[in-house]
């Protein structure tokens, strides 16, 4: 199976800019917003969103990375050794609006794992979800708040 590129760099840049504006608008600014990217691809996107929000708002937004490896519901059935990434959340999430960031939303299972992992760090006021691509086909009742591009695909 060959991989096809869903978005070129210009489309990604425009999506990041739009999502950053939507995050600011939904939260009436970025004062109480923190970004947490799901390792390994969501944390790079979270850094890009943080930089764009900083450019728009003139203030930095804390950004962290969350490893969900040991929170996955398929860890015992995958048969391969899990790839563990670093979790870096060096700020308080209590009372903050946490925007979870990932590259692709498909079944919702990764996000469920991320929610389980995130609550170990505190009690945010709200958790929102930003994804670059939403592929549909949910197995769990998860919906993204901010979407770069909807690309329904076959299962």
N, C-alpha and C positions, 0 to 999 in steps of 0.2 A: 504494500500500500504506500503510495507516495503522499507526502505531506504537502498541502497547499497553503499558501500564505493568505490569511484572511484579511489582513490590513497591511498597507505599506506604512513607511515611517511617517509620511505626511498625515495619513489618516489617524495613526496613533497619536501624533502630536495634537491634532484637532480634537480628538476624543478626550485626551488628558485635559486640555484647556476647558472644554465644555463641562466635564465632570467636576473639575475644580470650581468653576463658577456655580454649578448646581449645589455642591457641598456648602459653599459660602452662603448661597441664597437660602437653602433649606434651614441652615443653622443660624441665620441672621448674623453672619460673621464667622470668624474662626477662633474666637477667644477660648472657647471651651472644647474645641475639637482636637483630637489626637488621631493619628493614622497608624494602623497596625497591618502590615503586609504579611500574608501567609507565605512562609518559605516554601519553595525557593523562588518562584517567579513573582509572587505578589509583593514581595518586599521591594523589588526594583521599581515596580509600578507605584508603590506607596511613596518612594523617594521622589519620583517624578511629580506626583500629585502635590507633595509637600512643597517642592520647589515652585510649582506653578501657583499654589495658594499663597506662598510667600511673596511672589512677584506681584500678585493681584492685591493682596491685603497689606503688604509692607511689614509683615511679621512672620517669623518662622512658626511652623506647626510641628510639634513633636512627632517623630516617626519611629516605629519599632518593627521588629520582625518576630513572628510567632511560628514555632515549629509544632506541628500537630501530629507528628509521627506516632506517638504512643497513645493518641486519642482516637485514632482511626478505628472503625468497626471491622475492617478487613485485615488487621495486622496478623491475625493467626491463620488466615486462609490464603494469603498471597503467595506463600511458598518461597519468596525471595527475602533476603536480609533487608530490613528497612534502611533507607538512607536518612540519617539523622542530621538535622540542621541546627544552627544556633538560634535560641530565642533571645532577643534583645528588646526588653521593654524596661527602659531605665527612667520611667516617669510613672506618676500615679494615675491610674485609670478611674479611681473613685470620683464620682461626681462629674465625669467628663462624658462627652459624646465620642464614642470610639467608632471610627469608620474602618471596618475590616476591608482589606483590599486584596483581590486576587485577579489573576489574568483571565481565567475562564470559569464560568459557572455552568455546570452540566446537571448532574444528578442531585446536587445539594449536600452530598455526604461529606465533602471536604469542609463546607461551611459549618455543618453540624459539629464536626470535630473541632473546628476553630472556636466555636461558641463554648464548647466544653472546656477547652484549654484556656480561653480568655477569662472566664469567671474565676479561675484560680488566682488571677492577679488583682481581683477586687470587684467592686460593684459600680459599673458605669451607669450614668443617668440613662443613656440610650446606646444601642449598637445599630449602626447602619452598615450597608454592604455596597461596595463599589467594585464593579468588574469591568474589564475591558471588553470581553465577549460573553454574551449569554447564548448558550446553545440550546436551551429548552430541555425537554425530557427529564423533568424532575422526578425523583423517587421520594423526596421529602418536601414538605410544604415550606420551601425557602424561596424568597423573592428578593432580587437586587433592588436597592434604592436608586443606584446610579449605574447606568449601562452605557458603555462606549458604542457597542454595535450588537444587534440581535442577529444571530446566524443559526437558525434552526437547522439541525442536521439529523440524519437518521441515526438510530441507536446502534 
